[in-house]
Amino acid sequence: MKPIKSIKIEKDMKVSKLVKEMGGCGFGAGKISLASDIFKEMVDDEKCKVFLGLAGAMVPAGMKSIIVDMVNEKKIDVLVTTGANLTHDLIEALGHHHYSGDENISDAELNKKGIDRIYNVFMKNEVYEDMENFFDEHWEVISKCKSIKELLEKIGSLIPEEKRKESILGLCYEKKIPIYCPALADSGIGLMIWGKKAAGKEIFVDAFEDMKEIIDIAWTSEKNGVIYLGGGTPKNFIQQSLQFSKGAIYGIQITTDTPQPGGSSGAPLKEGISWGKMNEKAKFVDVFCDITIALPLIYGSVK
């Protein structure tokens, strides 16, 4: 135990100093500061492969540029995410935008106006027309892909060069960072591909092929570290690959889910020790917080 040190706020305080000050506090503030320390140690460890699990719909929430910076600054080696994040990334790469607003607005009125709502973020439903045109234009090359990772690489390569550096898909293609999306069918991109199949177009993507690759990365790495932004499929896809290693030696999880229902999203990192997913000597922390609050603080503190 150590004495609590009350946080001191200064005018024009840097994020790094603020988060360091939070380290003297209890509750969630101290957890965010610890996550900052672990993150820095993880990415500075040249022997460590860093796996990022990105759940939910963080792109429309405004977290895209942080993920882009992580890729650009080589702070992650593997990205596992949801089809939602990739769909919204592609939507923005095609020139569309997400908008903030009041979540108390009438959803019936939004439906009449062709506007979709994600809590207090809004998007015009017409964006899917441009997505459909994108897949129509590039179907010949997209349909030749044999795995989900290869499919996402191909989509990234088709994003206009001037947009790639602002796109997760585009930048991961340029930086050769593998993207895995085991539940791609559960997304707008998945609907676009299904629509082509329903129209009689052929595509033969092996949904199991990527497991071999991500397991091989975990198996051959000297050390592994994990960052889970939310849980769900991205987290579990990484977790199961780590069972073929000595377990992650660094871990950060940011979630608002609780462990009592037994779901992966709320399972504390400590639980992974029993499975061999987390090394018993690992440095790890569970941050119970909205990702859109905790992530900018943690990442901003190590910039």
TORNUMAR-556142 format. One record per residue: residue in one letter; x, y negated, z of N, C-alpha, C, O, CB in turn. Coordinates in steps of 0.05 Angstrom, whole numbers, plus 32768, in hexadecimal, padded with zeros to 4 digits. Atoms other than C-alpha are relative to their C-alpha. Glycine has a CB too. Layout:
AXYZXYZXYZXYZXYZ;...
//
This chain:
M80118018800080008000800080127FE7800080287FE7800A7FED80008018;K7FF2801A800080147FB87FF57FEB7FEA80047FD47FED7FFD80107FFB7FE6;P801380167FFB7FF47F76800A7FF47FF57FE780027FF37FD2800E7FEA8010;I800D800D80167FC17F587FDB800B7FE37FFD800E7FD580117FE17FFF8003;K7FF7801B80067FDC7F187FBA7FEB7FF27FF17FE67FF97FDA801C80017FF1;S8015800F800E7FA67EE77FA9800A7FF37FE780207FE77FE67FF47FEB8013;I7FF8800A801B7FA87ED27F6080017FE280007FEF7FD4800A7FED800B7FEB;K7FFD801D80027FC27E8C7F527FFE7FF87FE3800D80007FD2801C7FF8800C;I8005800A801B7FA77E6A7F14800D7FE57FFC800A7FD3800C7FE27FFF7FFA;E7FF2801980067FD17E347EF47FF57FF57FE67FEA80047FD5801E80057FFD;K8008800D80187FC07E027EBE8011800A7FE88029800D7FEA80027FE18002;D7FF27FF780197FD17E1B7E778010801A80058025801D7FF980127FEA7FF5;M7FF27FE87FF97FE57E5E7E94800180137FE97FEE80177FDA7FF2800E8018;K7FFD7FEC801580007E927E637FF2801980087FEF8020801F801E80057FFA;V800E7FE77FFB7FDA7ED37E5C80128013800F8009802180227FF6800D7FE6;S7FED7FED7FF380197EFA7E7180027FFA801D8004800C802E801B7FFE7FF2;K7FFE80077FE4801E7ED37EB27FE68005800F7FE7800E802680087FE28003;L801A7FFB7FF47FD47ED87EC07FFD801E80077FF58025801D7FE97FF87FED;V80027FE37FFB7FD57F247EB88013800A8015800D801C80258004800F7FE6;K7FED7FF97FEB80137F297EE37FF57FF8801B7FF88007802E801B7FF27FFB;E800D80087FE77FEF7F017F197FEA801380097FE6801780207FF67FE37FFD;M80167FED7FFA7FB57F317F14800A8019800D7FFB8027801B7FF180077FE6;G7FF47FE87FF47FE57F687F2980017FFF801E80038014802B801B80037FF6;G800180017FE37FE27F4F7F707FE58003800C7FE180038024800C7FE58009;C801C7FFE7FF77F977F577F737FF7801D80018004802F7FF77FEE7FF07FED;G800D7FE680007F6A7F927F807FEC80037FEA7FEA7FF27FD97FF38005801B;F80157FFB80137F317FB07F58800A7FFF7FE3802080087FDD7FE97FEB8004;G7FFA7FFE801D7F307FA77F0C80187FEF7FF880267FF57FE57FE97FF87FF0;A7FEA801280087F637F6D7F0A801A800F8002802B800D7FF080007FE88012;G7FE77FF17FFD7F9A7F997F25800380167FEB801A801C7FE28001800D801C;K7FFF7FEB80147F887FD07EF480097FF57FE5801880027FD67FE4800E7FFD;I7FF9800C801A7F8E7FA17EB8801E7FF98000802B7FFD7FEC7FF07FE67FFC;S7FE480067FFE7FD37F8B7ED08011801A7FFE8025801A7FF080067FF2801B;L7FF27FE780027FE97FD37ED97FFF800B7FE3801380167FD97FF480158013;A80027FF8801C7FCF7FE37E9380147FF17FEE80207FFD7FDC7FE47FFC7FF6;S7FED8010800F7FFA7FAA7E78801D800C8004802B800E7FF080007FE3800A;D7FE67FF57FFA80387FC87E9A8004801B7FF2801980207FE680048004801E;I7FFE7FE6800D802A800E7E8080017FFD7FE18010800B7FD47FE880128008;F80008005801D801B7FF47E3A801C7FF87FF6802680027FE27FEC7FEB7FF8;K7FE580098007805E7FD07E378014801680018025801A7FEF80097FE98012;E7FEE7FEA7FFD8084800C7E507FFC80157FEA800F80207FDF7FFE800D801B;M80077FEC80148060803A7E1F800B7FF87FE5801880087FD77FE180037FFE;V7FF88008801B806D80117DE0801E7FFA7FFE80297FFB7FE87FF17FE77FF8;D7FE38004800080B580027DF5800F801A80008027801B7FFA80097FEF8018;D7FF37FE57FFF80C4804D7DFC8002800A7FE37FEE80147FD87FF080138013;E7FFC7FF9801C80E1805E7DB87FFB801E7FFB7FF780267FE4801C7FF97FF7;K80057FE4800480D780A87DC47FE2800880027FDA801F7FFE800F80108016;C801D7FFB7FFB808C80A07DD07FEF7FFA7FE77FF27FE57FDB7FF67FEF8017;K801580058015805580A87D9B7FE77FF6800E7FDD800280217FFA801A7FF0;V8017800C7FF4801B807B7DAC7FE780067FF07FE57FFE7FD980047FE28004;F801A7FFA800D7FD480947D9C7FEC7FEC800A7FE87FE980227FF8801D8007;L801580137FF97F9D805F7D9B7FE5800C7FF97FE080127FE180047FE57FF3;G801C7FF780047F5580777DA37FEE7FE880017FEB7FDB80167FF780168014;L8010801880027F2680407D8C7FE380087FFB7FDB800F7FE5800A7FED7FE9;A801C7FF880027EDD804E7D9A7FED7FE97FFB7FF67FD27FF97FF7800F801A;G8015801580027E9C80287D9280027FF07FE6800A7FFA7FD180027FEE8017;A8000801280177E967FEC7D6380107FE7800880047FD1800C7FE37FF97FF7;M7FEF80167FF77ED07FC07D7880077FEC7FEA800D7FD57FF1801A800B800B;V7FFA801380167EDB7FA17D337FEB7FEA80007FF27FD27FFF8000800F7FE5;P8014801680007E987F7B7D3280017FF0801A7FF97FD880197FE5800B7FFD;A7FFE800F7FE77EA57F677D7A80177FEB800080187FDA8011800480128018;G7FEA801380027EE47F417D64801B800A8009802D7FFA800D7FF97FE8800F;M7FE77FF57FF67F1B7F717D7A801380097FE9802980137FEE7FFB80188011;K7FF17FF680177F347F807D33801D7FF67FFF802F80057FFA7FF27FF97FE6;S7FE5800C80037F6F7F507D338014800B8015802C800D800F7FFE7FE28003;I7FEE7FF37FEC7F8B7F707D73800A801B7FF5802180217FF87FF28003801B;I7FF87FE6800B7F8A7FB47D5280137FFC7FE98027800B7FE67FE780117FF7;V7FEF800680177FA97F977D13801C7FF8800A803080017FFF7FF47FE87FEF;D7FE680077FF47FE07F787D3E800F8018800B8027801B80087FFD7FEB8015;M7FF47FE87FF67FED7FBA7D60800D80107FEA8023801B7FED7FEB8012800F;V7FF67FF180177FF67FDB7D1C80187FF17FF5802D7FFD7FEF7FEB80047FEB;N7FEB8010800D80207FA27D0080197FFF8010802F7FFF80057FF67FE37FFB;E7FE980027FEE804E7F9F7D3D8009801C8008801A801E801A7FF97FF08018;K7FF87FE57FFC80557FEB7D3D7FFE8008801E800F80168028801D80047FF7;K80057FF97FE480387FF27D837FF0801A80027FED802580187FF27FE9800E;I800E7FE68000800F802F7D6F800B80117FE8801580067FD47FE27FFD7FFD;D7FF77FED80148021806D7D467FEA800F7FF37FEC80187FDC80148013800B;V80177FF1800A7FDD808E7D3D7FE77FF280097FE57FE980208001801E800B;L801A800C7FF97F9780717D3A7FEA80147FFB7FE880207FE67FFB7FE77FEF;V80197FF080037F58809A7D477FE97FEE80077FE97FE2801D8001801A8012;T801680147FFB7F1880727D417FE5800B7FF67FE380217FEB80077FE67FF3;T801B7FF980097ECE80737D317FFC7FF77FE4800A7FE57FDA7FEB7FF48013;G80088009801A7EAF806D7CED7FF57FE480017FF67FD57FED7FEC80137FF4;A800B801B7FFD7E8C802E7D0780167FEB7FFD80137FD87FEF7FF27FFD801B;N7FEA801480027ECE80097D11800B7FFE7FE480107FE87FDB801680078014;L7FF58000801B7EE7801D7CCD7FEC7FF47FEC7FF47FE67FD98008801D7FF7;T8014800C80127EA5800B7CAB80007FE280037FFF7FD47FEF7FE4800B8008;H8000801D7FFC7EA57FC67CCA801A7FF37FF7801A7FDC7FEE7FFB7FF9801E;D7FE7800A800A7EEE7FBD7CB97FFF7FFD7FE280087FE97FD6801880138008;L80038001801D7EDF7FCD7C707FEC7FEA7FF87FF17FDC7FE47FF6801B7FF5;I8013801680057EA37F9E7C72800E7FE5800080097FD47FEE7FE980018014;E7FF280197FFF7ED07F657C8780157FFE7FEA80197FE87FE0800D7FFD801C;A7FEC800080167F057F797C547FF37FF97FE580007FEF7FD3800F801A7FFE;L800F800680187ECF7F727C1F7FF57FE380007FE77FDB7FEE7FE980147FFC;G8006801C7FFF7EC57F2A7C347FE87FF880117FDF7FE180107FFB7FF77FE5;H801880067FF07E8A7F2F7C6480097FF9801D80207FFC80257FED80178000;H7FFA80097FE57E857F167CAC7FEC800B80147FD68014800D80007FE18001;H80127FFB7FEA7E687F277CEF7FFB7FE6800F800C7FD4800E800C80168014;Y800880197FF37E447EF17D177FF78005801D7FEC801980237FE97FF37FF0;S80097FFE7FE47E387EE47D617FE57FF180037FDF7FDF7FF480157FF38013;G801B800C7FFC7DF37ED27D7B7FF48009801A80028013802C7FEE80077FE9;D800E7FFA7FE77DBF7EDD7DB17FF3801B7FFD7FE280207FEB7FEB7FEA8006;E800B7FE580017DAD7F257DBF7FE3800180077FD680168003801080128013;N801C80007FF87D687F107DD87FED7FF97FE97FD57FF77FEC7FFC7FEC8016;I8010800680187D517EFF7D917FED80177FF97FF3802E800180127FF87FE9;S80127FEC80087D177F257D73800D80137FEB8015800A7FD67FE67FF47FF4;D7FF57FED80137D317F657D527FEE80057FE97FF7800C7FD38007801A800F;A80137FFD80167CF27F6A7D2980057FEB7FEB80047FF07FD37FE37FFF800A;E7FFA801680127D027F267D0B801A80057FF1801D7FFF7FD980017FE5800F;L7FE67FFA800D7D4A7F3B7CFE7FFD80147FEA800980127FD58014800A8015;N80057FEB80147D317F787CD97FF37FF57FE77FFB7FFD7FD17FEE8016800C;K800D800C80177D057F4E7CAD80137FEF7FEF80107FED7FD77FE87FEE8009;K7FEC8011800E7D407F217C9C8018800F7FF6802A80047FEA80097FEA8013;G7FE97FF080097D6F7F5B7C8E80197FFB800F802F7FFB800480057FFB7FE2;I7FE880047FEE7D9D7F4F7CC98001801680157FED801C80227FFE7FE3800D;D7FFC7FEB7FED7DBA7F867CF3800D7FF58019801D7FE38018801180177FF4;R7FF5800A7FE77DCB7F7C7D3D80108016800F8007802D80117FE97FF68012;I7FF07FF07FEE7E027F9A7D6880037FF0801A80167FE0801C801C80087FF4;Y800280117FE87DF17F7D7DAD7FFE7FE37FF87FE97FDA7FEE801880058013;N8002801D80087E027F337DA180117FFA7FE8801A7FE37FE480097FEF8018;V7FF1800380197E277F3E7D5F7FEC80077FE97FDD801A7FEC801A80117FFF;F80137FFC80167E017F397D1D800F80037FE580257FF97FE17FED7FE87FFF;M7FF57FFB801B7E0D7F4E7CD57FEA80037FEC7FD5800F7FF18012801A8000;K80147FFE80157DE77F477C948000801C7FF5801580277FEF80057FEB7FEA;N80027FE5800A7DCD7F8A7C7C800980027FE3800F80187FDA7FE3800A8003;E7FF88000801C7DDF7F767C35801D80087FFC8026800D7FE67FFB7FE57FF4;V7FE47FF980037E287F867C448003801D7FF5801680237FE8800E7FFF801C;Y7FFE7FE480097E187FCF7C357FFE80027FE2800680167FD67FEA8010800D;E80008000801D7E0A7FBC7BED801C7FFE7FF48023800C7FE17FEF7FE97FF5;D7FE4800380087E527FA67BE58010801A8006802180227FF6800D7FE8800D;M7FF37FE77FF97E697FE67C087FFA80157FEB800B80247FE27FF88009801C;E80087FED80147E41800F7BD7800E7FFB7FE58016800D7FD87FE17FFF7FFC;N7FF1800780187E607FE97B9D801D80098001802880127FED7FFD7FE27FFA;F7FE47FF87FFC7EA57FF67BBA8004801E7FFB801680267FED80097FF9801D;F7FFE7FE380047E9980417BBC7FF980097FE48004801C7FD97FEE800F8014;D80067FFA801C7E7A80417B7780187FFA7FEE801F800A7FDD7FE87FEE7FF6;E7FE9800880107EB6801D7B5A801880128003802680187FF080087FE38007;H7FE87FF17FFB7EEA80497B7B7FFB801E8005800D802C800E800E7FF58018;W80077FE47FF97EC6808C7B80801380147FF3801980297FFF7FE480067FF7;E7FF07FEC800E7EF280AF7B4D8019800780108021801E801280087FF57FE5;V7FE77FFB7FF07F3180A77B797FF98009801D8007801A802880127FE78000;I80087FF97FE57F0D80AC7BBC7FF7801D80017FFE802C80147FE97FEE800A;S800B7FE480007EEB80EE7BA9801680157FFE8010802D80027FED80037FE9;K7FEA7FED80027F2F810F7B9E800D8006801B801E8018801D80157FF67FEC;C7FF47FFD7FE67F4281097BE87FF7801B800D7FE18023800A7FF97FE98013;K80057FE57FF47F47814B7C0F7FFD8000801E7FF580148029801680127FF8;S800380027FE37F4881337C577FF57FE480077FF67FD27FF7801B8005800F;I800B801A7FF77F2880FA7C7F80177FEC800180137FD57FF97FF28003801B;K7FE980127FFF7F6D80DC7C8C80087FF67FE4800D7FDE7FE08018800D800E;E7FF98007801B7F7D80DD7C427FEB7FED7FF47FF27FDA7FE6800380197FEF;L8016801180097F3980BE7C3380037FE4800A7FFF7FD07FFC7FE5800C8008;L7FFD801A7FF47F4580857C6380197FF17FF580197FD97FF280028002801E;E7FE8800C800C7F8B80797C477FF97FF57FE480027FDF7FDD801780157FFD;K80088008801B7F6D80757C017FEF7FE680027FF37FD47FF27FF180167FF2;I801180187FFD7F3880437C1880127FE88007800E7FD27FFD7FEA80048016;G7FEE80167FF97F6F80197C3980107FF67FE980157FDE7FE68013800A8016;S7FF0800880187F9780197BF87FEF7FF07FEC7FFA7FE17FDC800C80197FF3;L8012800D80137F5A80007BD27FF77FE4800A7FEA7FD57FFA7FE880117FFB;I8007801B7FF67F507FC37BFF80137FEC7FF2802B7FF17FF080037FFF801F;P7FEF8014800E7F697F857BD980187FF8801180167FF480297FF07FE77FF9;E7FE780067FF27FB17F757BEB7FFF7FE88013800A7FE8802980177FFC7FED;E800280187FF07FA07F307C057FF0800480197FF17FF3802B7FF47FE97FF0;K80107FFB7FE97F707F4F7C37800C801680138003801980297FE480097FF7;R7FF67FE97FF17F9A7F8A7C4F800C7FF9801B80088008802E8015800E7FEF;K7FF280077FE77FC27F667C847FEC7FF880167FF37FF6802E80137FEA7FFC;E801580077FEC7F807F537CA77FED801880047FDA801680137FF07FE87FF6;S80127FE97FFF7F627F997CA0800E8017800E8026801D80097FF780087FE4;I7FF57FE87FF37F6D7FD67CCC800680157FEB801C80217FEB7FED800B8016;L7FFC7FEC80157F6480057C9180177FF87FED802880087FE77FE680037FF0;G7FEB800980127F907FDA7C63801B8000800C802E80097FFF7FF97FE57FF6;L7FE680027FF37FC87FCE7C94800B801C80088023802180057FFF7FEE8018;C7FF77FE47FFA7FCB80177CAC800A800E7FE7801D801D7FE87FE98010800D;Y7FF67FF580197FD2802B7C63801C7FF57FFA802E80047FF37FED7FF97FE9;E7FE6800C8007800C7FFA7C59801580098014802C800D800C7FFE7FE18001;K7FED7FF97FEB802E800C7C9B8003801E80048013802780157FF97FF3801A;K80007FE37FFE802280577C927FF9800A801C8006801D8026801C800A7FF7;I800B7FF77FE67FFD805D7CD47FE880127FFA7FD580087FEE7FF97FE88012;P80177FEF80067FCE80997CD07FE77FF880107FE87FF280278007801D8006;I801A80057FF47F84808C7CDE7FF1801B7FFF7FEE80267FEA7FF17FE97FF2;Y80117FE87FFF7F5A80C77CF57FE47FF780097FE17FE7801C800C80168013;C801C80077FF97F0E80C27CF87FEF80197FFE7FE2801D7FEA7FF57FE97FEE;P800D7FE680017EF181067D097FE27FFF7FFC7FD680127FF2800680108018;A801D800380037EA980EB7D097FFA7FEC7FEB7FE77FDB7FEF7FF37FF9801B;L8004801480157EAD80C37CC97FE480007FF57FD97FEC7FED801480047FEA;A801C7FFE800B7E6980DD7CB27FED7FEF80107FD87FE780067FF7801D8000;D801180107FEE7E4B80B77CED80067FE27FFD800F7FD5801080048009801E;S7FF9801C80057E5480737CCD7FF67FF77FE57FEB80067FD5801F7FFC8001;G8007800A80197E4580457C938010800C7FE9800580127FD480037FE27FFF;I7FEF7FF380157E8080617C6C7FF5801C7FFB7FF480257FE4801D80018009;G800B7FE580037E6380A77C797FE780007FF07FE380117FDF7FFB800C801B;L80188002800F7E2080917C5E80057FFB7FE27FF880067FD17FEE7FEA800B;M7FF88005801C7E4180767C1F800980197FF18001801E7FDB80167FEA7FFF;I7FF67FE7800C7E6480B87C127FE980147FFD7FE880227FE98017800C8011;W80177FEE80027E2580E07C217FEE7FF77FE97FE480097FDA7FEF7FFF801A;G8011800A80177DFF80B37BEF800B80097FE67FFC80107FD47FFE7FE28001;K7FF37FF680197E3180C67BB97FFB801E7FFD7FF580277FE7801E7FF98000;K80057FE380017E2A81107BCA7FE380057FF97FDD80177FEA8008800D801B;A801D7FFC80057DDE810A7BCA7FF97FFA7FE27FE680057FD87FEF7FEE8012;A80048007801C7DE480EC7B84800D80147FED800E80117FD5800A7FE47FFA;G7FF47FEB80107E09812A7B6D801E7FFE7FFB802A800D7FED7FF380017FE5;K7FE4800380027E5081107B73800F8013801380058018802980097FE38006;E7FF27FEC7FF07E8481417B8E80177FF4801080257FE28006800A80167FEE;I7FE980067FEF7EB581387BC78005801780137FF18021801E7FFD7FE4800F;F7FFB7FE97FEF7ED8816E7BEE80157FF88015802D7FFD8012800B80187FEF;V7FEF80087FEA7EF481527C2F7FFF801480167FE9801B80207FF87FE4800B;D7FFE7FEC7FEA7F0C81847C6380017FF1801B80157FE48021801980137FFD;A8002800F7FE77EF681677CA68012800B801580177FFE802A7FE38000800A;F7FEF7FF37FEB7F2481977CCC801E7FFC7FFA802E8001800B7FFA801D8001;E7FE4800180087F6581887CA680107FED801280277FF2801880017FF77FE3;D7FF280147FF07F77814B7CD08009800B801C801C800180277FEF7FE88004;M7FF97FF57FE67F7981757D10801D800B7FFF802C800880127FED80178008;K7FE57FF480037FB881987CF680157FEA8003802A7FED80108003800E7FE6;E7FEC801680007FDC81557CEC80037FF3801B80197FEF80247FF87FEB7FEB;I7FFE800E7FE67FCA81337D2E800B80138015801A800980277FE57FF58008;I7FF47FED7FED7FDB81727D55801E80027FFC802D8004800F7FF2801C7FFD;D7FE37FFE8006801E81767D31800E7FE7800B80257FEA8015800480027FE2;I7FF380187FF5802D812D7D4580038003801E80197FFE80297FEF7FE77FFA;A7FFE7FFD7FE3801D813C7D8E80148016800880228013801C7FE48007800B;W7FEE7FE97FFB8043817E7D8C801D7FF97FFD802E8002800E7FF980177FEE;T7FE480058007808381637D6E800B7FE7800E80237FE2800E80037FFD7FE2;S7FF780197FF3808681207D94800E8007801A8006801980297FE97FED8005;E7FF27FFC7FE780B8811C7DCD7FEF7FF780187FEE8003802D801B7FF28000;K8012800B7FEC808780F17DF47FE77FF67FF27FE77FEF7FDB800E7FEA8011;N8019800B800B803E80DC7DEA7FF47FED80147FF47FF1802C7FED80177FF9;G800F80137FF0801780A17E037FE57FFB7FF47FE27FFD7FDB800F7FE68003;V801C8004800A7FCC80927DFD7FF57FE680097FF97FDD80207FEE80188008;I801080177FF97FA180547DFC7FE480067FF67FDF80097FDE800B7FE57FF3;Y801C7FFA80077F5680617DFD7FF07FE780057FEB7FDF801C7FF580188011;L801280177FFE7F2A80267DEE7FE4800B7FFC7FDA800E7FE680067FEA7FEA;G80197FF180017EE880477E008008801E7FFF801F802580027FEF7FF87FE8;G7FFB7FE380007EE180927DFB7FF6800E7FE77FFF80097FD17FF4800D8018;G800C7FF380167EB780BF7DD0801280117FEF8026801C7FF97FF37FEC7FEE;T7FF17FEF80137ED180E47D93801D7FF87FFD802E800A7FFE7FF280017FE6;P7FE3800680037F1180BC7D8A80118009801780278014801380037FE27FFD;K7FF17FF77FE97F2780CA7DD18003801E8000801A802880047FF27FF7801A;N7FFE7FE37FFF7F1781147DCE8011800C7FEA801F80207FEF7FE4800C7FFF;F7FEF7FF680167F38811D7D8A801D7FFE8007802D801080017FFA7FF17FE6;I7FE480037FF77F7981037DA880058013801780198021801780057FE38009;Q7FFC7FEF7FE87F6F81287DEA8005801E7FF88016802B80047FE77FFE8011;Q7FFC7FE480077F68816C7DC8801B80057FF38026801B7FF57FE980097FEF;S7FE67FFC800C7FA781617DA0801680008015802A800E801180067FEA7FEB;L7FEC80027FEB7FCD81517DE08003801A800F8016801F801D7FFA7FEA8012;Q7FFF7FE67FF37FBD81967DFA801680127FF4801E802680007FE5800F7FFF;F7FEB7FF1800D7FF281AF7DC9801B7FF28005802F7FF87FF87FFB80027FE2;S7FE7800D7FF9802781827DE980048003801E7FF78014802B7FFF7FE17FF9;K7FFC80007FE3804181767E307FED7FED800E7FEF7FE88026801D7FFA8007;G801280147FF5800981447E3A800B7FE47FFE80237FE17FFE7FF98007801C;A7FF7801C8002800C80F97E34800E7FF8801A80067FFF80307FE87FED7FFA;I7FF1800A7FE9803E80D77E627FF97FE3800780017FD9801B801E80047FFC;Y800B801A7FFB801E80937E5B7FE280007FF87FDB800D7FE580107FEA7FF0;G801C800180077FD480837E5B7FF27FE7800A7FF67FDE80217FF28019800C;I801180177FF97FA580487E5A7FE480067FF67FE1800D7FDE800B7FE57FF5;Q801C7FFD80097F59804F7E587FF07FE880097FF07FE180217FF4801A800B;I801380167FF97F2880157E557FE4800A7FF97FDE80117FE280077FE57FF0;T801B7FF580047EE0802A7E5D7FED7FF480147FF57FEA802A7FFF801F8002;T801580077FED7E9E80177E7E7FEF801880077FDB801680157FEF7FE97FF5;D800F7FE87FFA7E86805F7E818009800D801A802080088022800380157FE9;T7FFA7FF47FE77E8480877EC18004801E7FFD7FF9802A7FEB7FEA7FFA8015;P7FFA7FE480037E9D80CE7ECE7FE9801380077FE9802A7FFF801780078010;Q80137FEE7FF57E5F80EA7EF07FF080107FEB7FE980277FF07FED7FF18011;P800F7FF080147E3980FF7EB0801180157FF2800680257FE37FF47FEE7FEC;G7FEF7FEB800B7E7581287E9A800A7FFB7FE38016800C7FD77FF280198000;G7FF78006801B7E8181057E57801D7FF87FFE80297FEF80127FEE7FEB7FF4;S7FE4800780047EC580F97E3980057FE28004801A7FDA800E800980087FE4;S7FFD801D7FFE7EBA80AD7E3780057FF6801C80127FE280207FE97FF27FF3;G7FFD80087FE47EB680A87E828014801080108019800A80277FE68000800E;A7FED7FEF7FF27EE880DE7E94801A7FF1800680267FE67FF4800680197FF0;P7FE7800E7FF97F2380C07EBA8018800F7FF4801780277FF080047FFD801E;L7FE87FF3800C7F6880CD7E9D800B801680118016802A800780167FEB7FFB;K7FF67FEB7FED7F7A80F57EDB7FF4801B7FFA8001802F7FFD7FFA7FF7801D;E800E7FE680067F47812A7EC6800F800F7FEA800F80277FEA7FE37FFA7FF8;G7FF27FF380167F7181377E88801880108009802180217FF9800A7FEB7FED;I7FEA7FF07FF67FA981537EB37FF8801E80028008802F7FFC80097FF6801C;S80097FE47FFE7F7F81917EBF7FFF800F7FE5800180277FE47FE48001800D;W80017FF5801B7F7A819C7E74801C80017FF2801F800E7FDD7FED7FF07FEE;G7FE68003800D7FC3818D7E6580017FE97FEC80147FE77FDC8007801A7FF2;K8001801780137FAF814E7E3F80107FE8800B801B7FD87FFC7FE37FF77FFC;M7FF080157FF27FD181207E728015800E8011800E802080207FEE7FED8011;N7FEB7FF47FF1801481317E907FFC7FF9801E7FF57FE28024801C7FF77FF6;E800480057FE3801181387EDC80127FEA800B800C7FDF8020800480198010;K7FEE80157FF7804B81077EE27FFC7FE67FF0800D7FD47FF1801D80097FFE;A800480178012802D80D47EB27FFA7FE7800F7FF17FE780267FE880067FEE;K8009801A7FF68024808A7EBE7FE77FF97FF17FE77FF77FD980177FEA7FFB;F80198005800E7FDC807A7EB07FED7FEF80127FF17FED802A7FF2801A7FF9;V801380117FF27FA2804C7EC37FE580007FF17FE480007FD9800B7FE38003;D801B8003800B7F57804A7EB97FF67FE480067FF57FDC801E7FED8016800B;V800A801B7FFD7F3D80047EAE7FE280007FFB7FD980057FE4800F7FEB7FED;F801D800080037EF27FFE7EBA7FF87FE37FF97FF57FD2800B7FF18009801A;C8005801C80097EE17FC17E907FF780017FE37FFC80147FD5801A7FEF8003;D80078004801C7EC27FA97E4F801A7FFE7FF0802C7FEE7FF77FEE7FE77FFC;I7FE7800080107EF87FB67E1A80057FE47FF5801D7FDC7FF37FFD80147FE9;T7FFB801A800B7EED7F717DFC800A7FEB801480127FD6800C7FE67FF67FF4;I7FF480117FEB7F037F537E3E801C800A8007802F7FFA80077FEE8000801A;A7FE67FF47FF77F3B7F827E53801580007FEA802D7FFA7FEF7FFB801B800B;L7FEC7FFD80157F5D7F8D7E10800E7FE77FF980277FE77FF87FF3800B7FE7;P7FF1801980067F6D7F447DFF80137FF8801780287FEE80117FEC7FE97FFB;L7FEE80067FEA7F8A7F3B7E45801880128000802F800880037FF18003801B;I7FEA7FED7FFF7FB47F7A7E4380137FFB7FE8802C7FFA7FEC7FF6801D8000;Y7FEF800480177FCD7F707DFC800D7FE4800080247FE27FF97FF080057FE6;G7FF5801B7FFF7FD67F257E0580177FFD801380287FED800F7FEB7FED8007;S7FEB80027FEB80027F317E42801A800C7FF7802F800680037FF7800E8019;V7FE77FF3800980357F5A7E1A800A7FF47FE5801D7FFE7FDA7FFD801E7FFE;K7FF8800C801A80397F2E7DDB801B7FF2800280247FE67FEF7FEA7FED7FF7;
//
